[in-house]
Amino acid sequence: PPSGIRPRWASLPYSMHMAGPREAIQHMIIRKNFGCTHFIIGRDMAGSKSSVDGEDFYGAFDAQDFAKANAEELGVQPVPSLNLVCSGDDEKFEYITADEAKEKGLEVKKLSGTKFRQMLRAGEAIPEWFAFKSVVEVLRAEWK
């Protein structure tokens, strides 16, 4: 690279504990210890649902907000992952942010990770707007 900085990829053997915003902070600290200066944090990172009523323990953006609030002290810059949705039909579609779709009054398609895994296990067709066929084929081959 022109800057002389070379990125490195290293595997971190760590299992999620589903501890929500606090776990996001833990991940930021671990990665800082490995030399990272930024941390990509998605919607509902390390979130979990109640086994009683199925409701989320944490809000969808609580981890992102908590990370932003603690970024200066941690010395790691959180990079929030946008909440993307799919708009359009099966032949022609685009990915836009959920906020933009709402502003424009667009209908969107959603497929949760849980539903995706259920469909994958059941051998059901996965929509092309959600995952490339080649990716689905690899996942199905490995899932068995």
C-alpha positions in Angstrom: 0.0 0.0 0.0 1.1 3.6 -0.7 1.1 4.5 3.0 3.5 1.6 3.9 0.9 0.2 6.3 0.1 -3.5 5.7 -3.0 -5.0 7.2 -2.8 -8.4 8.9 -5.5 -10.9 9.5 -5.3 -13.2 12.5 -7.9 -15.5 13.8 -9.1 -14.9 17.3 -10.5 -18.1 19.0 -13.4 -16.5 20.9 -17.0 -17.6 21.4 -19.7 -15.1 21.7 -21.3 -14.8 25.1 -24.4 -12.8 23.9 -23.7 -10.1 26.5 -24.8 -7.3 24.3 -23.3 -3.8 24.7 -20.8 -5.0 27.4 -19.5 -7.7 25.0 -19.0 -5.1 22.3 -16.7 -3.2 24.7 -14.9 -6.4 25.5 -14.3 -7.1 21.8 -13.0 -3.5 21.3 -10.5 -4.0 24.1 -9.4 -7.4 22.8 -8.8 -6.0 19.4 -7.1 -2.9 20.7 -4.7 -5.3 22.4 -4.0 -6.8 19.0 -3.3 -3.3 17.6 -6.6 -2.4 16.0 -7.6 1.3 16.0 -11.1 0.8 14.6 -13.9 -1.8 15.2 -16.8 -2.5 12.9 -19.9 -3.1 15.0 -23.2 -4.3 13.6 -26.8 -4.0 14.4 -27.7 -6.0 17.6 -24.1 -7.1 18.2 -23.9 -9.9 20.7 -27.7 -9.5 21.3 -29.9 -12.2 22.7 -33.5 -12.9 23.2 -35.4 -13.9 26.3 -36.2 -17.6 26.5 -39.5 -16.7 28.1 -41.1 -14.2 25.7 -38.7 -14.1 22.8 -38.1 -10.3 23.2 -34.7 -8.8 22.7 -32.7 -8.1 25.9 -31.0 -5.1 24.2 -32.1 -2.6 21.6 -30.8 -3.1 18.1 -28.4 -0.2 18.3 -27.5 -0.3 22.1 -24.1 -1.9 21.4 -23.2 0.8 18.8 -24.3 3.6 21.1 -22.4 2.1 24.1 -19.3 1.7 21.9 -19.5 5.4 20.7 -20.0 6.6 24.3 -16.8 4.8 25.4 -14.6 5.1 22.3 -12.5 8.0 23.5 -11.6 6.2 26.8 -10.9 2.9 25.0 -8.9 4.5 22.2 -10.7 2.5 19.6 -13.0 4.1 17.0 -16.3 2.2 16.4 -17.4 2.0 12.8 -21.2 1.3 12.9 -22.4 -1.1 10.2 -25.4 0.3 8.4 -28.7 -1.4 8.7 -29.2 -2.4 5.1 -32.4 -3.7 3.6 -33.4 -4.8 0.1 -35.9 -2.9 -2.0 -37.4 -3.9 -5.3 -38.6 -7.1 -6.8 -36.8 -10.4 -7.4 -35.6 -9.3 -10.9 -34.4 -5.8 -10.0 -33.4 -4.9 -6.5 -31.1 -2.6 -4.6 -29.7 -2.4 -1.1 -30.3 0.8 0.8 -30.3 1.8 4.5 -33.5 1.1 6.4 -33.7 4.9 7.2 -33.5 5.8 3.6 -36.2 3.2 2.6 -38.5 4.6 5.3 -37.9 8.2 4.2 -38.8 7.2 0.6 -41.7 5.0 1.7 -40.3 2.0 -0.1 -41.3 -1.6 0.6 -38.4 -3.7 1.8 -37.6 -7.3 2.1 -36.2 -8.8 5.3 -34.9 -12.2 6.2 -33.6 -12.7 9.7 -30.5 -14.8 10.4 -32.6 -17.2 12.3 -35.1 -17.7 9.4 -32.2 -18.0 7.0 -30.6 -20.8 9.0 -34.0 -22.6 9.2 -34.4 -22.3 5.5 -30.9 -23.6 4.9 -31.4 -26.6 7.2 -34.8 -27.4 5.6 -33.3 -27.2 2.0 -35.7 -24.4 1.1 -34.9 -21.9 -1.7 -32.9 -18.9 -0.4 -33.8 -15.6 -2.2 -31.1 -14.3 -4.5 -31.4 -10.8 -2.9 -30.3 -12.3 0.4 -27.4 -14.5 -0.6 -25.6 -15.5 -3.7 -26.4 -19.0 -5.0 -22.7 -20.0 -4.8 -22.6 -19.0 -1.1 -25.7 -21.0 -0.4 -24.3 -24.0 -2.1 -21.1 -23.9 0.0 -23.1 -23.4 3.2 -25.4 -26.3 2.4 -22.4 -28.6 1.6 -20.8 -27.7 4.9 -24.0 -27.8 6.9 -24.6 -31.5 6.3 
